[in-house]
Amino acid sequence: MADPTRKSNLHWWIIGGMVVGAIWGTLLHEAYYSEFYANAVTDTHGNVVNDGILTKAVLKDIEGQFRETAFGSLAYGLAGLFMNLLKMIVLPLFFTSLVAGIVGLGDFRRLGKIGGRTALWYLTTTLLAILTGLLLVNLISPGEGVSLDVPFSSEKPAELTGWGVITGMVPTNVVDAAAQGKLLPLIFFAICFGVFLLKTETEAAKTVRSFFQGFFDVMMKLTGFIIALAPIGIAALIAKLLATTGPDVFESLAGYAITVAVALGIHFFLVLPGLVYVRTKRNPYRIMRQMSPALLTAFSTASSASTLPVTLERIEHGVGVSPRISSFVLPLGATVNMDGTALYECVATLFVAQVFATTNPDYVLTFGNQMTIVGLALLVSIGAAGIPHAGLVMMPIIFAAVGLPFEMTALLWAVDRPLDMCRTATNVWSDTLATVYVAHQEGEISQPEEESE
C-alpha cells in the first residue's frame, strides 16, 4: 500500500479524500437533509416560520441535527479536529518563520530589496485580479433580472478607513493579538522583532537567533506530521460541506457562481502564470504540479493561513526555493496578498448591485462607484484574515460605500463556501508565484530535492 506521508503521493491521496468526501456528503444530504430542514423551519405546533427561508439560524439548526447522526458526527468531528490541528500551528509557524527568514537574510540592504519586490508583486497581481473580475461581471451581468429572497440582519459592521487599517496593523498588546488570531498585527511585530534582532550584534542576540531557527525547524517537523493527516481531514471537510448544501446549491445563483469561477480561473491559469513566465522564464505549470498538495489543501480548507505549513514544505522541497526567501515572503502573503478575495469582493458587490437594481430602478452604479469598489476591494483584501469566509465577513464595508443594504450579503451565503475554496486556492497560488519570482531575482532557487534524489 502507498504511504500517504510521501510527498510525491500526497496530492493523489488528497484527491482521493475529496472524492470520498463528496460521496460521503452527498449520501448524508440525500438521507437526512429534507427531514432536518423541515424540523428547522417549523415550530412545535407544526407551523412554518420565516416563510421557510434558509437563514443562518436555520442552517445552524440543520448542522446541529447532522451532528447527532453517526456519520454526520464523524464528518464534523474529523473536520473540526483537522482544522484545529492546522490552527494550532499557524501562529507559532507564522512568527518563527518570519523571524528566522529575516535573520537568515543577513543584511538590511537585502531585506529592503526583497521586501520591495514582494510588495510590488502583491500590489500588481491584486489589481490585475480586481480588474479581471470587474471586466467579467460587467460583460456577463449575472445579477440582472435575478430576484431572490433575502433574510434580514440587524448587525452592522464597524466602518473601515485607510487609517483604520494602518493603525490596526500595530498591536497594542502582542499576546492579545495572538490570542485573537489577528495575524496582521502579529506579522508587524514579527518583522520589527526580526529586523532589530538582525541589527543587535551581541552574543545573547546570536543565541536568540539560534533559538528561533531551532523553533522553526521543530515547527516544520510537526507540520509534516499534520500534513500526513490531510487526506482524512479533507474528506471530512468536503462531506461536512455537501451534507448541508447538497448538489443543488448552485441553481439559483448559477450565473454569479460561474462569473466568479471563470474570473478566478482566468487569473489562476492565465494571468499569474503569464506574469511569472515573463519575469522568470520558468514553466509555471510545472511549478503548479509540484505545489498541487498545497493548492488542494487550500481549496479544501478555504484557509490560506492554515495551508501555510503545506505551502512552505512544497515550495522548499518541491520547487527548490531557499527557506531564506520562502519563510519571509509566504507568511506575509498569507495575510496581505489576497488576489482571489479581492476579485471576489469586486464581482460579488457588482452582482448584488445588479440584483438590487432589478427591484429598485432608481439605484444606479456609476463608473465612479465601480472605481470605489476597486479601491475598497484592494484595501479590504489586505485586511481580510486568511480564514474561511473572511471575504464575505468584510463585504458589508464595501456595500456601505456604494449604498447597498447590509442585509443583501445574505444572497451570497448559499454559495460562499465553494467559492471561498476557489479563491483561497488562487490566493495561495499567487503567494507561491510571488515567492518564485523573488527567489529567482535573488538567485535563491535551485533544483528541488525530490528531483535530485
C-alpha atoms as one frame of an Amber mdcrd trajectory, in Angstrom:
protein
   0.000   0.000   0.000   1.261   3.505  -0.839   2.412   5.645   2.018   0.370
   8.879   2.275   3.209  10.611   4.090   5.371  10.510   0.965   5.093  13.945
  -0.615   5.156  12.564  -4.157   1.926  10.653  -3.374   0.239  13.242  -1.182
  -1.736  15.029  -3.880  -3.237  11.714  -5.061  -4.264  10.872  -1.507  -5.826
  14.330  -1.167  -7.752  13.921  -4.432  -8.925  10.523  -3.185 -10.022  12.145
   0.067 -12.001  14.770  -1.852 -13.796  12.068  -3.871 -14.619  10.086  -0.719
 -15.807  13.274   0.977 -18.042  14.184  -1.980 -19.722  10.758  -1.928 -19.972
  10.787   1.860 -21.527  14.267   1.972 -23.962  13.618  -0.877 -25.226  10.442
   0.789 -25.718  12.307   4.079 -27.601  15.080   2.274 -29.895  12.668   0.425
 -30.587  10.643   3.563 -31.290  13.402   6.087 -31.481  16.946   4.679 -35.217
  17.085   3.860 -36.173  15.874   7.328 -33.708  18.183   9.096 -34.787  21.206
   7.040 -38.444  20.552   7.845 -37.596  20.314  11.546 -35.620  23.584  11.399
 -38.309  25.722   9.711 -41.338  24.546  11.710 -42.274  25.369  15.287 -43.552
  22.991  17.961 -47.089  23.281  16.530 -46.007  22.327  13.022 -46.295  25.857
  11.600 -43.695  27.079   9.087 -41.644  30.005  10.433 -39.725  32.671   8.475
 -41.546  31.514   5.293 -39.123  28.594   5.116 -36.176  30.864   4.215 -32.717
  29.351   4.793 -31.383  31.883   7.295 -28.124  31.454   9.186 -30.147  30.368
  12.251 -31.924  27.674  10.222 -28.614  26.498   8.745 -27.142  26.252  12.240
 -30.120  24.171  13.356 -29.666  21.814  10.393 -25.952  21.425  11.134 -26.798
  20.601  14.747 -29.091  17.804  13.614 -26.418  16.399  11.286 -24.024  16.299
  14.237 -26.440  13.948  16.026 -26.204  11.281  13.303 -23.391   8.707  13.374
 -21.760   9.553  10.037 -22.557  13.257  10.342 -20.923  13.363  13.765 -17.867
  11.606  12.323 -17.605  14.152   9.492 -17.939  17.168  11.783 -15.618  15.642
  14.387 -12.793  14.765  11.972 -13.168  18.075  10.116 -13.005  20.039  13.375
 -10.005  18.046  14.603  -8.081  18.608  11.362  -8.850  22.340  11.318  -7.832
  22.663  14.973  -4.505  20.945  14.267  -3.823  23.371  11.427  -4.866  26.372
  13.518  -2.685  25.129  16.402   0.496  25.549  14.382  -0.396  28.696  12.416
   0.649  31.364  14.938   3.951  29.827  16.082   4.796  28.930  12.481   3.967
  32.447  11.268   6.064  34.110  13.938   9.094  31.828  13.860   9.222  31.618
  10.066   9.158  35.395   9.687  11.799  35.993  12.352  14.023  33.179  11.067
  13.521  34.363   7.494  14.517  37.945   8.261  17.543  36.885  10.301  18.556
  34.480   7.540  18.721  37.335   5.012  21.826  38.611   6.749  21.751  42.352
   5.989  19.321  45.257   5.747  20.018  46.102   2.120  18.868  42.661   1.051
  15.821  42.841   3.320  14.743  46.129   1.711  15.215  44.784  -1.810  13.277
  41.582  -1.144  10.515  43.481   0.657  10.190  45.921  -2.253   9.947  43.163
  -4.838   7.412  41.278  -2.723   5.221  44.362  -2.243   5.371  45.201  -5.971
   4.239  41.684  -6.938   1.414  41.621  -4.401   0.073  45.036  -5.445   0.308
  44.236  -9.169  -1.402  40.841  -9.014  -4.170  42.052  -6.700  -5.022  44.944
  -9.033  -4.971  42.605 -12.050  -7.331  40.237 -10.200  -9.796  43.033  -9.380
  -9.770  44.359 -12.946 -10.344  40.836 -14.317 -13.385  40.446 -12.072 -14.652
  43.947 -12.933 -14.462  43.231 -16.673 -16.236  39.864 -16.486 -19.063  40.901
 -14.164 -19.851  43.859 -16.442 -19.774  41.650 -19.545 -21.858  38.782 -18.110
 -24.136  40.833 -15.796 -25.155  37.777 -13.714 -27.425  39.780 -11.400 -29.684
  41.375 -13.992 -33.217  40.005 -13.768 -32.453  37.913 -10.685 -34.944  38.139
  -7.821 -34.073  36.281  -4.615 -35.392  36.258  -1.046 -33.080  37.958   1.411
 -33.044  37.216   5.170 -32.548  40.416   7.137 -29.881  41.084   9.723 -29.701
  43.905  12.238 -25.945  43.699  12.661 -23.817  46.365  11.018 -20.043  46.238
  10.745 -17.728  48.921  12.014 -16.593  51.336   9.332 -13.098  50.768   7.961
 -10.874  53.635   6.813  -7.382  53.793   5.384  -6.004  54.932   8.748  -8.058
  52.245  10.460  -6.171  49.577   8.508  -2.797  51.199   9.227  -3.344  51.655
  12.972  -4.858  48.166  13.157  -1.546  46.749  11.941   0.242  47.956  15.096
  -0.724  45.794  18.098  -1.314  47.449  21.457  -0.848  44.027  23.042   1.021
  41.339  21.099  -0.211  38.497  23.302  -3.822  39.636  22.973  -3.460  39.949
  19.184  -2.074  36.398  19.039  -4.876  35.086  21.281  -7.494  36.633  18.992
  -5.784  35.289  15.867  -5.070  38.754  14.457  -2.274  37.856  12.065  -1.601
  41.294  10.578  -0.537  42.892  13.899   1.451  39.774  14.768   3.291  39.917
  11.440   4.084  43.595  12.016   5.600  42.761  15.390   7.472  39.750  13.970
   9.016  41.903  11.234  10.053  44.577  13.743  11.447  41.936  16.098  13.350
  40.207  13.292  14.799  43.447  11.942  16.135  44.575  15.320  17.312  41.069
  16.188  19.320  41.228  12.969  20.668  44.654  13.980  21.696  43.579  17.501
  25.293  42.292  17.444  25.741  40.604  20.830  26.360  37.026  21.924  22.941
  36.934  23.600  21.277  38.044  20.359  23.077  35.259  18.471  21.620  32.789
  20.955  18.129  34.191  20.333  18.671  33.801  16.567  19.654  30.160  17.034
  16.620  29.632  19.260  14.193  30.901  16.618  15.850  28.872  13.884  15.567
  25.763  16.047  11.966  26.619  16.936  11.168  26.944  13.233  12.830  23.587
  12.446  10.701  21.871  15.117   7.535  23.522  13.757   8.299  22.193  10.275
   8.667  18.659  11.656   5.316  18.989  13.436   3.853  20.367  10.223   4.977
  17.280   8.316   3.064  15.059  10.732  -0.145  17.108  10.369   0.190  17.200
   6.569   0.131  13.387   6.524  -3.386  13.559   8.004  -4.662  15.902   5.264
  -6.470  13.282   3.117  -8.646  12.221   6.076  -9.296  15.782   7.223 -10.136
  16.968   3.724 -12.561  14.084   3.162 -14.400  15.113   6.337 -14.418  18.812
   5.348 -15.940  18.050   1.935 -18.519  15.702   3.494 -19.488  18.384   6.026
 -19.970  20.939   3.239 -22.077  18.774   0.921 -24.212  17.388   3.745 -25.773
  20.816   4.296 -25.648  22.289   0.778 -26.228  19.277  -1.467 -25.617  19.288
  -5.224 -28.337  21.890  -5.904 -26.575  24.755  -4.140 -25.611  26.487  -7.385
 -29.014  26.552  -9.097 -30.375  29.939  -8.038 -27.001  31.656  -8.069 -25.505
  29.837 -11.044 -24.705  32.981 -13.049 -22.942  34.626 -10.141 -21.011  31.485
  -9.201 -19.936  30.907 -12.807 -18.786  34.516 -13.171 -16.630  34.310 -10.052
 -15.272  30.894 -11.038 -14.403  31.973 -14.602 -12.719  35.169 -13.389 -10.705
  33.211 -10.819  -9.828  30.635 -13.485  -8.522  33.309 -15.873  -6.411  34.826
 -13.108  -5.234  31.414 -11.842  -4.392  29.713 -15.145  -3.516  32.637 -17.426
  -2.693  35.942 -15.715  -0.483  34.705 -12.870   1.386  32.037 -14.908   1.894
  34.524 -17.749   3.287  37.137 -15.387   5.747  34.787 -13.689   6.879  33.341
 -17.036   7.578  36.813 -18.447   9.608  37.738 -15.360  11.488  34.452 -14.780
  11.155  32.292 -17.962  10.275  29.351 -15.686   7.467  26.934 -16.535   4.581
  27.917 -14.179   2.595  24.743 -14.875   5.489  22.578 -13.720   5.520  24.625
 -10.517   1.753  24.117 -10.259   2.212  20.350 -10.366   4.785  20.457  -7.553
   2.516  22.710  -5.486  -0.650  20.634  -6.042  -0.808  19.307  -2.426  -0.780
  22.892  -1.112  -3.303  24.105  -3.707  -5.654  21.198  -2.973  -5.311  21.778
   0.774  -6.117  25.467   0.261  -9.147  24.509  -1.826 -10.397  22.075   0.818
  -9.780  24.126   3.968 -10.623  27.552   2.438  -7.870  28.980   4.662  -4.620
  30.369   3.286  -3.291  30.741   6.828  -3.996  27.109   7.682  -2.454  25.998
   4.374   0.825  27.841   5.056   2.622  24.788   6.533   1.938  22.755   3.386
   2.866  25.688   1.123   6.196  26.173   2.890   7.064  22.498   2.683   6.176
  22.122  -1.008   7.844  25.299  -2.248  11.110  24.402  -0.494  11.254  20.678
  -1.323   9.136  20.532  -4.479  10.103  23.779  -6.218  13.544  24.359  -4.711
  13.090  27.835  -3.222  15.504  28.720  -0.420  13.961  28.889   3.082  15.555
  32.341   3.407  13.065  33.611   0.822  10.036  31.385   1.439   9.981  31.953
   5.199   9.674  35.708   4.615   7.506  36.034   1.501   4.924  33.275   2.157
   3.815  34.207   5.715   3.482  37.821   4.600   1.474  36.792   1.547  -0.837
  34.519   3.525  -2.121  37.628   5.316  -1.842  40.578   2.913  -1.854  39.031
  -0.586  -5.445  38.031  -1.325  -5.902  38.078  -5.106  -8.873  35.717  -5.056
 -10.555  37.575  -2.203 -10.130  40.964  -3.899 -11.544  39.620  -7.176 -14.461
  38.059  -5.309 -15.249  41.258  -3.392 -15.499  43.156  -6.681 -17.658  40.589
  -8.513 -19.931  39.925  -5.532 -20.604  43.629  -4.890 -21.461  44.310  -8.526
 -23.655  41.190  -8.657 -25.631  42.306  -5.592 -25.888  45.821  -7.058 -27.393
  44.346 -10.237 -29.888  42.295  -8.199 -30.780  45.321  -6.068 -31.313  47.460
  -9.196 -33.825  44.879 -10.507 -36.299  45.799  -7.757 -35.012  49.368  -7.230
 -34.827  51.037 -10.680 -33.637  54.316  -9.154 -30.411  52.683  -7.991 -27.564
  53.256 -10.463 -23.993  52.067 -10.001 -21.877  54.717 -11.725 -18.346  54.407
 -13.072 -17.151  56.337 -10.035 -18.880  53.820  -7.759 -17.156  50.984  -9.575
 -13.763  52.634  -9.097 -14.615  52.989  -5.396 -15.302  49.244  -5.324 -11.900
  48.586  -6.959 -10.089  50.643  -4.310 -12.024  49.193  -1.391 -11.631  45.626
  -2.677  -7.872  46.156  -2.606  -7.995  47.690   0.872 -10.391  45.118   2.341
  -8.464  42.174   0.878  -5.333  43.340   2.703  -7.207  43.448   5.997  -9.093
  40.165   5.489  -7.857  37.326   7.667  -6.683  34.140   5.953  -9.604  32.135
   7.350 -12.796  30.700   5.798 -15.474  33.268   4.816 -13.224  36.248   5.695
 -14.027  37.892   2.349 -17.776  37.652   2.936 -17.464  38.914   6.511 -15.729
  42.051   5.182 -18.227  42.547   2.339 -20.616  44.965   4.158 -17.781  47.528
   4.297 -17.917  47.864   0.514 -21.725  47.705   0.488 -21.883  50.740   2.763
 -19.647  52.768   0.434 -21.850  52.212  -2.633 -25.267  52.438  -0.971 -26.255
  48.766  -0.839 -28.219  47.446   2.197 -26.221  45.302   4.613 -28.914  42.623
   4.556 -28.128  41.738   0.952 -24.960  39.914   1.998 -27.394  37.069   2.745
 -27.637  36.493  -1.018 -24.054  35.277  -1.033 -24.011  32.822   1.881 -25.577
  29.901  -0.008 -22.620  29.501  -2.386 -19.886  31.203  -0.412 -18.142  28.085
   0.825 -17.337  26.550  -2.596 -16.357  29.965  -3.977 -14.276  30.581  -0.845
 -12.443  27.358  -1.590 -11.691  28.539  -5.151 -10.492  31.996  -4.152  -8.301
  30.589  -1.373  -6.533  28.335  -3.861  -5.983  31.446  -6.011  -4.564  33.331
  -3.031  -2.088  30.544  -2.288  -1.101  30.225  -5.960  -0.337  33.944  -6.113
   1.750  33.673  -2.918   3.627  30.754  -4.471   4.482  32.576  -7.686   5.454
  35.710  -5.770   7.943  33.591  -3.832   9.275  32.018  -7.047   9.664  35.474
  -8.626  11.539  36.928  -5.646  13.711  33.799  -5.281  14.576  33.927  -8.999
  15.592  37.588  -8.781  17.722  36.867  -5.717  19.312  33.672  -7.125  17.762
  31.650  -4.286  16.087  28.879  -6.274  17.751  25.581  -7.126  16.964  22.032
  -8.259  14.256  20.608  -5.977  15.289  17.874  -3.533  12.699  15.485  -4.962
  14.235  15.737  -8.465  17.807  15.358  -7.225  17.099  12.075  -5.454
